[in-house]
Amino acid sequence: ARIAAAEEAARIAAAEEAAYISFKNLVNTENATLTAEMIDNYIAAGVDFYSGEIAINNQEGHSTDFLKFTPFTYAAHKGKTGIVEGIIANQSGIVDEPDASGFTGLMRAAKNEDLTTVESLIEEGSDVTKIHNNSDVQWAGGKTDYGLASDAGVRDAL
């Protein structure tokens, strides 16, 4: 019975990992959208849009603490407005939920100077005064979305 339980746990973990990889691939697809049915399927497969972690390679030289995305903050980071809006429409209260690195979706979008996603998140009620508070990412500590943005257009929107 223990072996069967261990095999089942391994199967579930592998299916969950595959679901996160599938979501990551969706986000990296041009013009991708996310429907309520797709969200339900991801959730059924084990994806947690609030606190699940998207693994990415550290090719840009960031600290690994900067790279701890949830599915929601990853979509915002990548500027995938349609996916961000799909998640918000189907996941109550997620708009200002920070990832393990302390960044909200708005902070991620502002940092990457994605005006369309920034404007959408503000329209959806994201708190523009929320302060980054994860001391593991010292360069971002104490900054708001405005402080993380360097693009004038994004700063004007904030």
C-alpha positions in Angstrom: 0.0 0.0 0.0 2.9 2.4 0.8 4.4 1.8 -2.6 1.1 2.5 -4.3 0.7 5.7 -2.3 4.2 6.8 -3.2 3.6 6.1 -6.9 0.3 8.0 -6.8 2.0 11.0 -5.1 4.8 10.9 -7.7 2.2 10.8 -10.5 0.3 13.7 -9.1 3.5 15.7 -8.7 4.5 15.0 -12.3 1.0 16.0 -13.5 1.2 19.3 -11.5 4.7 20.1 -12.9 3.4 19.4 -16.4 0.5 21.8 -15.8 2.8 24.6 -14.7 5.0 24.0 -17.7 2.0 24.1 -19.9 0.8 27.4 -18.4 4.3 28.8 -18.8 4.3 27.8 -22.5 0.9 29.4 -22.9 2.1 32.7 -21.5 5.1 32.6 -23.9 2.8 32.1 -26.9 2.1 35.2 -28.9 -1.5 36.5 -28.7 -2.5 33.8 -26.2 -5.6 34.2 -24.1 -7.0 32.3 -21.1 -10.6 31.3 -20.8 -12.5 30.3 -17.6 -12.6 26.7 -18.8 -8.8 26.7 -19.3 -8.3 28.1 -15.8 -10.6 25.4 -14.4 -8.5 22.8 -16.2 -5.2 24.2 -14.9 -6.7 24.3 -11.3 -7.9 20.7 -11.7 -4.3 19.8 -12.7 -2.9 21.4 -9.6 -2.0 24.9 -10.7 -2.4 27.5 -7.9 -2.7 31.0 -9.4 -2.2 32.6 -6.0 0.9 31.0 -4.6 2.1 28.3 -7.1 5.6 28.9 -8.4 6.7 29.2 -12.0 10.3 28.1 -12.5 12.4 30.0 -15.0 16.0 30.1 -15.9 18.1 32.8 -14.5 19.6 34.0 -17.8 19.4 37.7 -17.0 21.7 37.6 -14.0 18.9 38.4 -11.5 19.1 37.1 -8.0 17.0 33.9 -7.7 14.8 35.7 -5.2 13.7 38.0 -8.0 12.6 35.0 -10.1 9.9 33.6 -7.8 6.7 34.1 -9.9 3.2 32.9 -9.4 1.3 32.1 -12.6 -0.4 35.5 -12.3 2.7 37.6 -11.7 4.5 35.7 -14.5 1.8 36.6 -17.0 2.0 40.2 -15.8 5.8 40.2 -16.0 5.6 38.9 -19.6 3.0 41.6 -20.6 0.3 39.1 -21.4 -2.7 41.4 -20.7 -5.3 38.9 -22.1 -4.1 36.2 -19.8 -3.8 38.6 -16.8 -7.4 39.7 -17.4 -8.6 36.1 -17.7 -7.0 35.2 -14.4 -8.5 38.3 -12.6 -11.9 37.5 -14.0 -11.8 34.0 -12.6 -9.7 34.2 -9.5 -11.3 36.5 -6.9 -8.9 38.8 -5.0 -5.8 38.0 -7.0 -5.1 41.4 -8.4 -2.8 42.6 -5.6 -1.6 39.2 -4.4 2.2 39.2 -4.2 4.5 36.4 -5.4 7.2 34.8 -3.2 9.5 37.6 -4.2 7.1 40.2 -2.9 6.0 41.6 -6.3 2.4 42.1 -7.3 1.3 41.8 -11.0 1.3 45.6 -11.2 4.9 45.8 -9.9 6.0 43.2 -12.4 4.3 44.9 -15.3 5.6 48.4 -14.2 9.2 47.1 -13.8 9.0 45.7 -17.4 7.5 48.9 -18.7 4.4 47.2 -20.1 1.9 50.1 -20.3 -1.0 48.0 -21.6 -0.8 45.6 -18.8 -0.2 48.4 -16.2 -3.3 50.2 -17.4 -5.4 47.0 -17.4 -4.3 46.1 -13.8 -5.1 49.7 -12.6 -8.5 49.4 -14.3 -9.1 46.1 -12.5 -8.4 47.8 -9.2 -4.8 47.1 -8.5 -3.4 49.2 -5.6 -0.9 51.6 -7.0 0.3 52.5 -3.5 1.2 49.0 -2.5 4.9 48.8 -1.3 7.3 45.9 -2.2 8.2 44.4 1.2 10.4 41.4 0.6 13.8 42.1 2.1 15.3 39.2 0.0 15.1 41.5 -3.0 16.9 44.5 -1.5 16.9 46.7 -4.6 13.1 46.7 -4.7 12.4 47.0 -1.0 10.2 49.9 0.0 9.3 50.8 -3.6 5.9 51.2 -5.1 5.0 50.4 -8.7 6.0 53.9 -9.6 9.4 53.5 -8.0 10.0 50.2 -10.0 9.0 51.8 -13.3 11.5 53.7 -15.4 9.3 54.3 -18.4 7.7 57.8 -18.4 4.5 56.5 -20.0 4.2 53.8 -17.3 5.0 56.3 -14.6 2.3 58.7 -15.9 -0.3 55.8 -15.8 0.6 55.1 -12.2 
